Amino acid sequence: MDSSSLPYATADKAQPVRLRMGDGLAAEEPITIIQQFDKVVAKFGDKPALHQKVLKEGVSAADTPWSHWTWKEYRDNVDSFAKSLISLGFEKSDIINIIGFNAPEWHFSNFGAIMAGGIAAGIYATNGPDACKYISDHSEAKVVVVEGVKQLEKYYSIAKDLSMLKAIVMYGPDSVPEDVSSKLSVPVYTFADFLKLGESVSDDELKARGDAQKANEVTTLIYTSGTTGPPKAVMITHDNITWTATAQLSTMARELDNDDHMISYLPLSHIAAQMLDLHCPMATGTQVWFAQPDALRGSLGATLKEVRPTVFFGVPRVWEKIYDKMQEVAKSTTGLKKVISTWAKGEATQHWNSRQFGNSSDNSKPLACGVGEPDSWFYPVAQILLKKVRQALGLDRCFACYVSAAPIEVKILEYFASIDIPILELFGQSECSGPHATNAPDAWMIGSVGRPLPGTDTKLDPNNGELIYSGRHIFAGYMKMEDKTQETVDPEGYLHSGDVVTIDENLQDGKPGTGFIHITGRIKELIITAGGENIPPVLIEEQMKAAMPAVSNCMVIGDKRKFLTMLICLQVEIDAETGVPSNKLTGHALDTSKEIGSNATTTDEAKDCEKWQKYINDGVAVANGKATSRAQKIGKWTLLSTDFTEPGGELTPTLKLKRSVAADKYSKEIEAMYA
């Protein structure tokens, strides 16, 4: 389709945009999500697509059987939801919101809105009423889909102010509470009842809606997590989604199909989970298994062992939690068993080091958990021993493990490689529909976020090192924010990422250029000291955590100051239900207390303990020793009474640090360091 006369970016949700066609993969014929859906149903219609455990009161997840939906049943539910929207007067480019934990109904609602010619926008399930109101008002939502009474209650006080809202749909419970009608000015339907509203809408009318859609039209909104202000509505087109899924899948060790399995547990309002759980399966027929709502609070491990996914994506905190548990197991391993374990990990480390780009003459060896030609006679023996570890984690079938969304320590990646689980780090943004760069089987380098996707173009701003790139994955713009859109997408259609990076041009010994990208920080996060030096805080924070395993989070301060200071959080117990942190030491922090001879079991006790002060001073000295300049050394530090968390406001739902929030919250502690 010829879109050359259209703009690259817009702030209007109804404005089609120019397709960034190119050579190779970038020349692929554009298709809509509906066309992609048609293909997968035609190929796998009677095959399983979705799996969920519908828990009943008094019955544990372990004792609950899985419910299943085939691809055809999946599509039937999507079509029914779309017809019901149409019956309410839902028009082209109208918007729905979805708030709740991952479930089949989330998928049905998302694609139902798209099928009806509209746009779907997720809301983080942890958002409060004010945040929900902002998004539902800003998006002019016609329908809001909520999970259960807890999410429904958020709309009791705000629905009356949402002039465009026509209905609320609740999934989960079989009935709507009797007193709801007195609290809401719009009708509330159970999911099953809502699907009945569209029974009079014909298949032909629905098909016409799908056929009328174009690949360069907006179909999804991703609201940013708002680390520096109100969330922006990132507009994603059909082509953004279908092409990006194709590009990412092309980097994998093999093609996915209906025999592959993924676990859905990360927030579906985030682009990473949407691409992984919604759109890549739509392109491949991969089966999706829904975890329990408390997945990140402990139950994910049980789901992993039950499902045994073939592809698994974890944010850094997930891998860190597994790492911490494995360290606890390692401490209890002694004698011959420890000797054998250490030997096996050494063999695996050697094997996966050889798979890193530039360390082998053959970089195309398959990269997958427990797969690949051995570099020594002993690695296959180590594989057999380490397979028990992968089985215990539920990752024995997993051939592709990924991490993204926030920085992860190199030691974590190196550890998992040592137990025969290579993790591929990637880089992405909502504004590029998910991934832009990824490590891959034929190009893997720990400490980097990999190389750009095929069919994209990448360059650096020579003035500040900002990553700038273009491709068919670049979003259409920020809805209703023309100024922000123009700031982010230049006239040539390049996205200015806001990330400061370095790109490897070559390796030593005359080996060819690599193009691996290393993230060093965000431009808006850069600290400019009173002396005028630009400081990337993330690199310093990573060095600090590497030097002090007891540290959970830390934040460097120093903008317009004469020297750098740092807030430090130790690992503490966190309430499994609320996510609220305590001051009780746990994990490495509690172990460290014993190792240094301290009686401290809380952060307040650690604050007053000379042995803890020495531990932190020594760790800061080690990290300062690796600083690239005197200006990048930490001068003073303060130990906080608890940890940064999402409920506390310091972290986003994807665990990114809200620096301004933390700075305001702990302003007294910060000013005391500069007094």
Long-range contacts (C-beta under 8 A, 24 or more apart in sequence): 1-30, 1-214, 1-215, 1-216, 3-216, 6-216, 8-474, 8-489, 8-491, 8-492, 8-493, 9-475, 9-476, 9-477, 9-485, 9-486, 9-488, 9-489, 9-493, 10-235, 10-476, 10-477, 10-485, 11-477, 11-478, 11-479, 11-480, 11-481, 11-482, 11-485, 12-477, 12-479, 13-93, 13-95, 13-119, 13-218, 13-221, 13-235, 13-479, 14-92, 14-93, 14-218, 15-218, 15-476, 16-214, 16-216, 16-217, 17-216, 17-237, 17-476, 17-477, 18-216, 18-493, 19-215, 19-216, 19-239, 19-472, 20-470, 20-471, 20-472, 20-474, 20-493, 21-472, 22-455, 22-457, 22-471, 22-472, 23-455, 24-454, 24-455, 25-246, 25-247, 25-250, 25-454, 25-455, 26-454, 26-455, 26-456, 26-471, 26-472, 28-243, 28-246, 28-455, 30-215, 30-216, 30-238, 30-239, 30-242, 30-243, 30-472, 31-215, 31-238, 31-239, 31-242, 32-210, 32-213, 32-214, 32-215, 32-219, 32-238, 32-242, 33-111, 33-114, 33-219, 33-238, 33-241, 33-242, 33-279, 33-282, 34-114, 34-115, 34-210, 34-213, 35-242, 36-242, 36-282, 36-283, 37-75, 37-78, 37-111, 37-115, 37-282, 40-71, 40-282, 40-283, 40-284, 40-285, 41-71, 41-72, 41-74, 41-75, 43-285, 44-71, 44-258, 44-285, 45-70, 45-71, 45-72, 46-70, 46-71, 46-72, 47-71, 47-258, 47-285, 48-258, 48-287, 49-73, 49-74, 49-281, 49-285, 49-287, 49-288, 50-74, 50-104, 50-107, 50-287, 50-288, 50-290, 51-287, 51-288, 51-289, 51-290, 51-307, 52-103, 52-104, 52-289, 52-290, 53-290, 53-292, 55-292, 61-292, 61-299, 61-302, 62-302, 66-289, 69-104, 71-285, 74-104, 74-107, 74-108, 77-104, 77-108, 77-112, 77-195, 78-107, 78-108, 78-111, 78-112, 78-115, 79-112, 79-115, 79-203, 79-206, 80-108, 80-112, 80-195, 80-198, 81-108, 81-109, 81-111, 81-112, 81-113, 81-115, 81-194, 81-195, 81-198, 82-112, 82-113, 82-115, 82-116, 82-198, 82-206, 82-209, 83-116, 83-197, 83-198, 83-199, 83-201, 83-205, 83-206, 84-112, 84-194, 84-195, 84-196, 84-197, 84-198, 84-201, 85-112, 85-113, 85-116, 85-118, 85-142, 85-143, 85-198, 86-116, 86-198, 86-201, 86-205, 86-206, 86-209, 87-197, 87-198, 87-200, 87-201, 88-142, 88-143, 88-166, 88-167, 88-197, 89-142, 89-166, 90-116, 90-118, 90-142, 90-143, 91-117, 91-118, 92-117, 92-118, 92-209, 92-212, 93-117, 93-118, 93-119, 93-217, 93-218, 94-118, 94-119, 94-140, 94-142, 95-119, 95-120, 95-121, 95-139, 95-140, 95-141, 95-142, 95-221, 96-120, 96-121, 96-141, 96-142, 96-143, 96-144, 96-145, 97-121, 97-122, 97-123, 97-132, 97-135, 97-136, 97-139, 97-141, 97-143, 97-144, 97-145, 98-122, 98-123, 98-144, 98-145, 98-268, 98-269, 99-123, 99-124, 99-125, 99-127, 99-132, 99-144, 99-145, 99-146, 99-147, 99-151, 99-154, 99-269, 100-125, 100-145, 100-146, 100-147, 100-148, 100-151, 100-171, 100-172, 101-125, 101-147, 101-293, 102-264, 102-265, 102-266, 102-267, 102-268, 102-273, 102-277, 102-290, 102-291, 103-147, 103-171, 103-172, 103-290, 104-290, 105-145, 105-147, 105-171, 105-172, 105-191, 106-145, 106-147, 106-171, 106-268, 107-277, 107-278, 107-288, 108-191, 109-145, 109-169, 109-171, 110-220, 110-268, 110-274, 110-278, 111-278, 113-143, 114-219, 114-220, 115-206, 115-209, 115-210, 116-206, 116-209, 117-209, 117-210, 117-212, 117-213, 118-142, 119-218, 119-219, 119-220, 119-221, 120-219, 120-220, 120-221, 121-220, 121-221, 121-222, 121-223, 121-233, 121-269, 122-222, 122-223, 122-267, 122-268, 122-269, 122-270, 122-274, 123-223, 123-269, 124-225, 124-267, 124-269, 124-270, 124-653, 125-151, 125-267, 125-269, 126-646, 126-647, 126-653, 127-154, 128-154, 129-154, 129-155, 129-157, 129-158, 130-158, 131-231, 132-158, 133-158, 133-161, 133-162, 134-230, 134-231, 135-223, 135-231, 135-233, 136-162, 136-165, 137-161, 137-162, 138-233, 138-479, 138-480, 139-221, 139-233, 139-479, 140-164, 141-165, 142-166, 142-167, 143-167, 143-168, 143-169, 144-168, 144-169, 145-169, 145-170, 145-171, 145-191, 146-170, 146-171, 147-171, 147-172, 148-172, 148-173, 149-173, 149-177, 152-180, 152-188, 155-184, 156-183, 156-184, 159-184, 159-185, 159-186, 160-185, 167-194, 169-194, 213-238, 214-238, 215-239, 215-242, 218-476, 220-274, 221-479, 222-269, 222-270, 222-271, 222-274, 222-430, 223-269, 224-430, 225-270, 225-652, 225-653, 225-654, 225-656, 226-652, 227-652, 227-656, 227-657, 227-658, 227-659, 227-660, 228-524, 228-660, 232-478, 232-481, 232-484, 233-478, 233-479, 233-480, 233-481, 234-271, 234-430, 234-431, 234-475, 234-478, 235-475, 235-476, 235-477, 235-478, 235-479, 236-271, 236-430, 236-433, 236-475, 236-476, 237-475, 237-476, 239-472, 240-433, 240-472, 240-473, 240-474, 240-475, 240-476, 241-275, 241-279, 241-433, 242-279, 242-283, 243-455, 243-472, 243-473, 244-275, 244-279, 244-432, 244-433, 244-434, 244-435, 244-453, 244-472, 244-473, 245-275, 245-279, 245-280, 245-282, 245-283, 246-283, 247-435, 247-453, 247-454, 247-455, 247-456, 247-471, 247-472, 247-473, 248-275, 248-280, 248-434, 248-435, 248-438, 248-453, 249-280, 249-283, 249-284, 250-454, 251-438, 251-440, 251-441, 251-453, 251-454, 252-400, 252-440, 252-441, 253-366, 253-367, 253-368, 253-371, 253-399, 253-400, 253-441, 254-399, 255-284, 256-280, 256-284, 256-285, 256-286, 256-310, 256-311, 257-284, 257-285, 257-286, 258-284, 258-285, 258-286, 258-287, 259-310, 260-284, 260-286, 260-287, 260-310, 260-311, 261-286, 261-287, 261-288, 261-289, 261-307, 261-308, 261-309, 261-310, 261-311, 261-397, 262-286, 262-287, 262-288, 262-289, 262-309, 262-310, 262-311, 262-312, 262-313, 263-288, 263-289, 263-290, 263-291, 263-300, 263-303, 263-304, 263-307, 263-309, 263-312, 264-288, 264-289, 264-290, 264-291, 265-290, 265-291, 265-295, 265-296, 265-300, 265-303, 266-313, 266-315, 267-653, 267-654, 269-653, 270-405, 270-430, 270-653, 270-654, 271-428, 271-429, 271-430, 271-433, 271-434, 272-313, 272-404, 272-405, 272-428, 272-434, 272-654, 274-434, 275-433, 275-434, 275-435, 276-311, 276-313, 286-311, 294-576, 297-576, 297-577, 297-579, 298-576, 301-393, 301-394, 303-394, 304-393, 304-394, 304-395, 305-392, 305-393, 305-394, 306-394, 307-394, 308-394, 308-395, 308-396, 308-397, 308-398, 309-394, 309-395, 309-397, 309-398, 310-397, 310-398, 310-399, 310-400, 311-398, 311-399, 311-400, 311-401, 311-402, 312-395, 312-398, 312-400, 312-401, 312-402, 313-401, 313-402, 313-403, 313-404, 314-401, 314-402, 314-403, 315-403, 315-404, 315-405, 315-406, 315-654, 315-655, 316-403, 316-405, 316-406, 316-407, 316-408, 316-409, 316-412, 316-655, 317-406, 317-655, 319-403, 319-408, 319-412, 319-416, 319-423, 320-408, 320-409, 320-412, 322-393, 323-412, 323-415, 323-416, 324-587, 324-588, 326-389, 326-415, 326-419, 327-588, 328-587, 331-591, 340-385, 341-385, 343-382, 344-381, 344-382, 344-385, 344-386, 345-382, 345-386, 345-418, 345-419, 346-418, 347-376, 347-378, 347-379, 347-381, 347-382, 348-379, 348-382, 348-383, 348-386, 348-417, 348-418, 348-419, 348-420, 349-414, 349-417, 349-418, 350-375, 350-376, 350-379, 351-375, 351-376, 351-379, 351-382, 351-420, 352-417, 352-418, 352-420, 352-422, 353-417, 355-422, 355-444, 356-444, 356-445, 356-446, 357-443, 357-444, 357-445, 357-507, 357-514, 357-516, 358-445, 358-507, 358-511, 358-514, 363-442, 363-443, 364-441, 364-442, 365-441, 366-441, 367-422, 367-424, 367-440, 367-441, 367-442, 367-444, 368-399, 368-400, 368-422, 368-441, 369-395, 369-396, 369-398, 369-399, 369-401, 369-420, 369-421, 369-422, 370-396, 370-420, 371-399, 382-420, 383-420, 386-419, 386-420, 387-420, 389-419, 389-420, 390-419, 390-420, 390-421, 393-421, 395-421, 400-424, 402-426, 402-438, 404-428, 404-435, 404-449, 405-654, 405-655, 405-656, 406-654, 406-655, 406-656, 407-519, 407-538, 407-542, 409-542, 409-545, 409-546, 410-446, 410-447, 410-546, 411-546, 413-446, 413-447, 414-446, 417-446, 424-450, 425-449, 425-450, 426-450, 427-499, 427-517, 427-519, 429-495, 429-497, 430-475, 431-474, 431-475, 431-488, 431-495, 431-497, 432-469, 432-471, 432-473, 432-474, 432-475, 432-495, 433-473, 433-474, 433-475, 434-473, 435-473, 436-469, 436-471, 436-473, 436-497, 437-517, 443-514, 443-516, 445-504, 445-514, 445-516, 447-518, 448-504, 448-516, 448-517, 448-518, 449-516, 449-517, 449-518, 449-519, 450-516, 450-517, 451-514, 451-515, 451-516, 451-517, 452-515, 452-517, 457-494, 458-503, 458-515, 458-517, 459-494, 460-501, 460-503, 461-496, 464-500, 464-523, 465-500, 465-501, 465-502, 465-520, 466-496, 466-497, 466-498, 466-499, 466-500, 466-501, 466-523, 467-497, 467-499, 467-500, 467-501, 467-517, 468-494, 468-495, 468-496, 468-497, 469-494, 469-495, 469-497, 470-494, 470-495, 498-522, 498-523, 498-524, 499-523, 500-526, 500-536, 525-659, 527-556, 527-557, 527-558, 527-559, 527-564, 528-559, 528-560, 529-558, 529-559, 529-560, 529-561, 529-562, 529-563, 529-564, 529-631, 530-560, 530-561, 530-562, 531-562, 531-631, 533-629, 533-631, 533-632, 535-564, 535-631, 535-632, 537-659, 540-564, 540-566, 540-623, 540-627, 540-632, 540-634, 541-566, 543-623, 543-626, 543-627, 544-568, 544-619, 544-620, 544-623, 544-634, 546-623, 547-619, 547-620, 547-622, 547-623, 548-615, 548-616, 548-619, 548-623, 549-588, 549-592, 550-588, 550-589, 550-591, 550-592, 550-593, 550-615, 551-589, 551-619, 552-589, 552-643, 552-644, 553-643, 553-644, 553-650, 553-657, 555-644, 555-657, 555-659, 555-662, 555-663, 556-634, 557-663, 557-670, 557-673, 561-674, 563-635, 563-636, 564-631, 564-632, 564-633, 564-634, 564-635, 565-634, 565-635, 565-636, 565-637, 565-638, 565-670, 565-673, 565-674, 566-620, 566-634, 566-636, 566-637, 566-638, 567-637, 567-638, 567-640, 567-662, 567-666, 567-669, 567-670, 568-616, 568-637, 568-638, 568-639, 568-640, 569-640, 569-642, 569-643, 569-644, 570-603, 570-606, 570-639, 570-643, 571-643, 572-603, 572-642, 572-643, 574-643, 574-645, 578-647, 579-645, 579-646, 579-647, 580-645, 580-647, 580-648, 581-642, 581-643, 581-645, 581-648, 582-642, 583-641, 583-642, 603-639, 603-640, 603-641, 603-642, 604-641, 606-639, 607-639, 607-641, 612-639, 636-673, 637-673, 638-666, 638-669, 638-670, 638-672, 638-673, 640-666, 640-669
